[in-house]
């Protein structure tokens, strides 16, 4: 009897991970605005599609899949107290939410740099 061939799922895009990192209850307009600030152009239709395709993730409380960490490549060494605190925060809120927050902070940071140099 032939066995069913396993298909590999393609990894989620950064835009999808960004949307999944935000609360499901967040209004559509606010999600689109935050995505634009983070550099992810997003239409209402695309947002609705992402939310529809991944609604089971919100129901189950599951987070989006994350790549396996590198195996001791370029080991950093001991973490400072601030870095340990940061690591604790990331573990507390989840990697995807932390990544989306960092992406939005990055946009704000570079905007502030541009204004300072202008």
C-alpha positions as CSV (number, residue, x, y, z in Angstrom):
1,X,0.0,0.0,0.0
2,X,1.4,3.4,-1.0
3,X,2.0,5.8,1.8
4,X,1.0,9.4,1.5
5,X,3.9,11.7,0.7
6,X,4.5,14.4,3.3
7,X,4.5,17.9,1.9
8,X,6.6,20.6,3.5
9,X,4.8,23.7,4.5
10,X,6.4,26.9,3.4
11,X,7.5,29.2,6.2
12,X,5.3,32.0,7.2
13,X,6.2,35.4,5.8
14,X,7.3,38.3,8.1
15,X,4.1,40.1,7.3
16,X,2.0,37.1,8.5
17,X,4.2,36.7,11.6
18,X,3.7,40.4,12.3
19,X,-0.1,40.0,12.1
20,X,-0.1,36.9,14.2
21,X,1.9,38.7,16.9
22,X,-0.8,41.2,17.4
23,X,-3.9,40.6,19.4
24,X,-6.9,39.2,17.4
25,X,-9.2,41.8,18.9
26,X,-7.1,44.7,17.6
27,X,-9.2,46.7,15.0
28,X,-8.3,46.2,11.4
29,X,-7.4,49.9,10.8
30,X,-4.9,49.8,13.7
31,X,-3.3,46.6,12.4
32,X,-2.9,48.1,9.0
33,X,-1.5,51.3,10.4
34,X,1.1,49.4,12.6
35,X,2.0,47.2,9.7
36,X,2.7,50.2,7.5
37,X,4.9,51.7,10.2
38,X,6.8,48.5,10.5
39,X,7.4,48.4,6.7
40,X,4.8,45.7,5.8
41,X,2.2,47.1,3.4
42,X,-1.1,45.4,4.1
43,X,-4.5,45.8,2.6
44,X,-7.8,45.1,4.4
45,X,-8.3,42.0,2.1
46,X,-4.8,40.6,2.8
47,X,-5.3,41.1,6.6
48,X,-8.7,39.4,6.4
49,X,-7.1,36.5,4.5
50,X,-4.3,36.1,7.0
51,X,-6.7,36.2,10.0
52,X,-9.0,33.7,8.3
53,X,-6.2,31.2,7.4
54,X,-4.7,31.3,10.9
55,X,-7.8,31.7,13.1
56,X,-7.1,28.3,14.7
57,X,-3.9,29.6,16.1
58,X,-5.8,32.2,18.1
59,X,-8.4,29.8,19.3
60,X,-5.9,27.2,20.5
61,X,-3.5,29.8,21.9
62,X,-0.8,28.3,19.8
63,X,1.9,30.6,18.5
64,X,3.3,30.6,15.0
65,X,6.2,28.1,14.4
66,X,9.7,29.4,15.0
67,X,12.9,28.2,13.4
68,X,15.2,26.1,15.4
69,X,18.0,28.0,17.2
70,X,21.5,27.8,15.8
71,X,23.6,25.2,17.4
72,X,26.4,27.2,19.2
73,X,27.3,29.3,16.2
74,X,29.2,32.4,17.3
75,X,28.5,31.8,21.0
76,X,27.9,35.1,22.8
77,X,29.1,34.1,26.2
78,X,27.7,35.2,29.5
79,X,24.7,37.6,29.3
80,X,24.7,40.9,31.1
81,X,21.9,41.6,33.6
82,X,20.1,43.7,31.0
83,X,20.4,41.0,28.4
84,X,19.1,38.4,30.9
85,X,16.1,40.6,31.7
86,X,15.5,41.0,28.0
87,X,15.6,37.2,27.5
88,X,13.2,36.8,30.3
89,X,10.8,39.2,28.7
90,X,11.0,37.5,25.3
91,X,10.3,34.2,26.9
92,X,7.4,35.7,28.9
93,X,5.6,37.3,26.0
94,X,6.6,34.8,23.3
95,X,9.1,35.2,20.4
96,X,6.7,36.3,17.7
97,X,5.2,39.1,19.8
98,X,8.7,40.2,20.8
99,X,9.8,40.2,17.2
100,X,6.8,42.3,16.1
101,X,7.4,44.8,18.9
102,X,11.1,45.0,18.0
103,X,10.1,45.6,14.4
104,X,7.8,48.4,15.3
105,X,10.4,49.9,17.6
106,X,13.0,49.7,14.8
107,X,10.8,51.8,12.6
108,X,10.3,54.4,15.3
109,X,14.1,54.4,16.0
110,X,15.1,55.0,12.4
111,X,12.4,57.7,12.0
112,X,13.8,59.4,15.1
113,X,17.3,59.2,13.6
114,X,16.2,60.7,10.3
115,X,14.5,63.6,12.1
116,X,17.6,64.2,14.2
117,X,19.9,64.3,11.2
118,X,17.5,66.3,8.9
